[in-house]
Amino acid sequence: MQNGGMDESLTAKTVDIGLVATDWWRENGGRLLPGEGDGLTVFEVLYEDGCRYFGFTKTGVFQRLGELSNGSLEVRSGSFVVEHCRQMYYVVRCVASGLDKRGAKELREMLVVAAPDGVARIDGTTAVSPKCWLQEDDDDVEVMTFAEWAKTGNGGLK
């Protein structure tokens, strides 16, 4: 049967080909970093100013980084990640994949602890470089989420 000059079986085949291409892209790592695979993946974000964020995810590094950089995840170093992602270039790399939760946490903590001297470590996820752009104007910058700031009493309206 013809529909507006197009055979219905041809339309159905076109849709199927689109689904096949989408499935192939997903199944063959189209949105994965080199080295990223099943299980939890530990990743590093290296910012232009030398600061680093280490995280782990099961959902995919690009998806997790999108959530972090948009501030949609409530993590302690969230404002640090959001501000850095908005203000400068960064590189993301897979450190290890196929880990369980305990192994991923241990590796992330080890990476932060192994940061060189002169680098400040924040809550087991972040290594702040002495060249950090957030600290250019103030040597005592404290990185915290909005929820943490509100709990200090500075967030209350008067």
Buried (B, 14 or more C-beta within 10 A) or exposed (E): EEEEEEEEEEEEEEEEEEEEEEEEEEEEEEEBBEBBEEBBBBBBBBBBBBBBBBBBBEEBBBEBBEBBBEBEBEBBBBBBBBBBBEEEEBEBEBBBBEBEEEBBBEBBBEBBEEBEEEBBBBEBBBBBBEEBBBBEEEEEEEBBBEEBEEEEEEEEEE
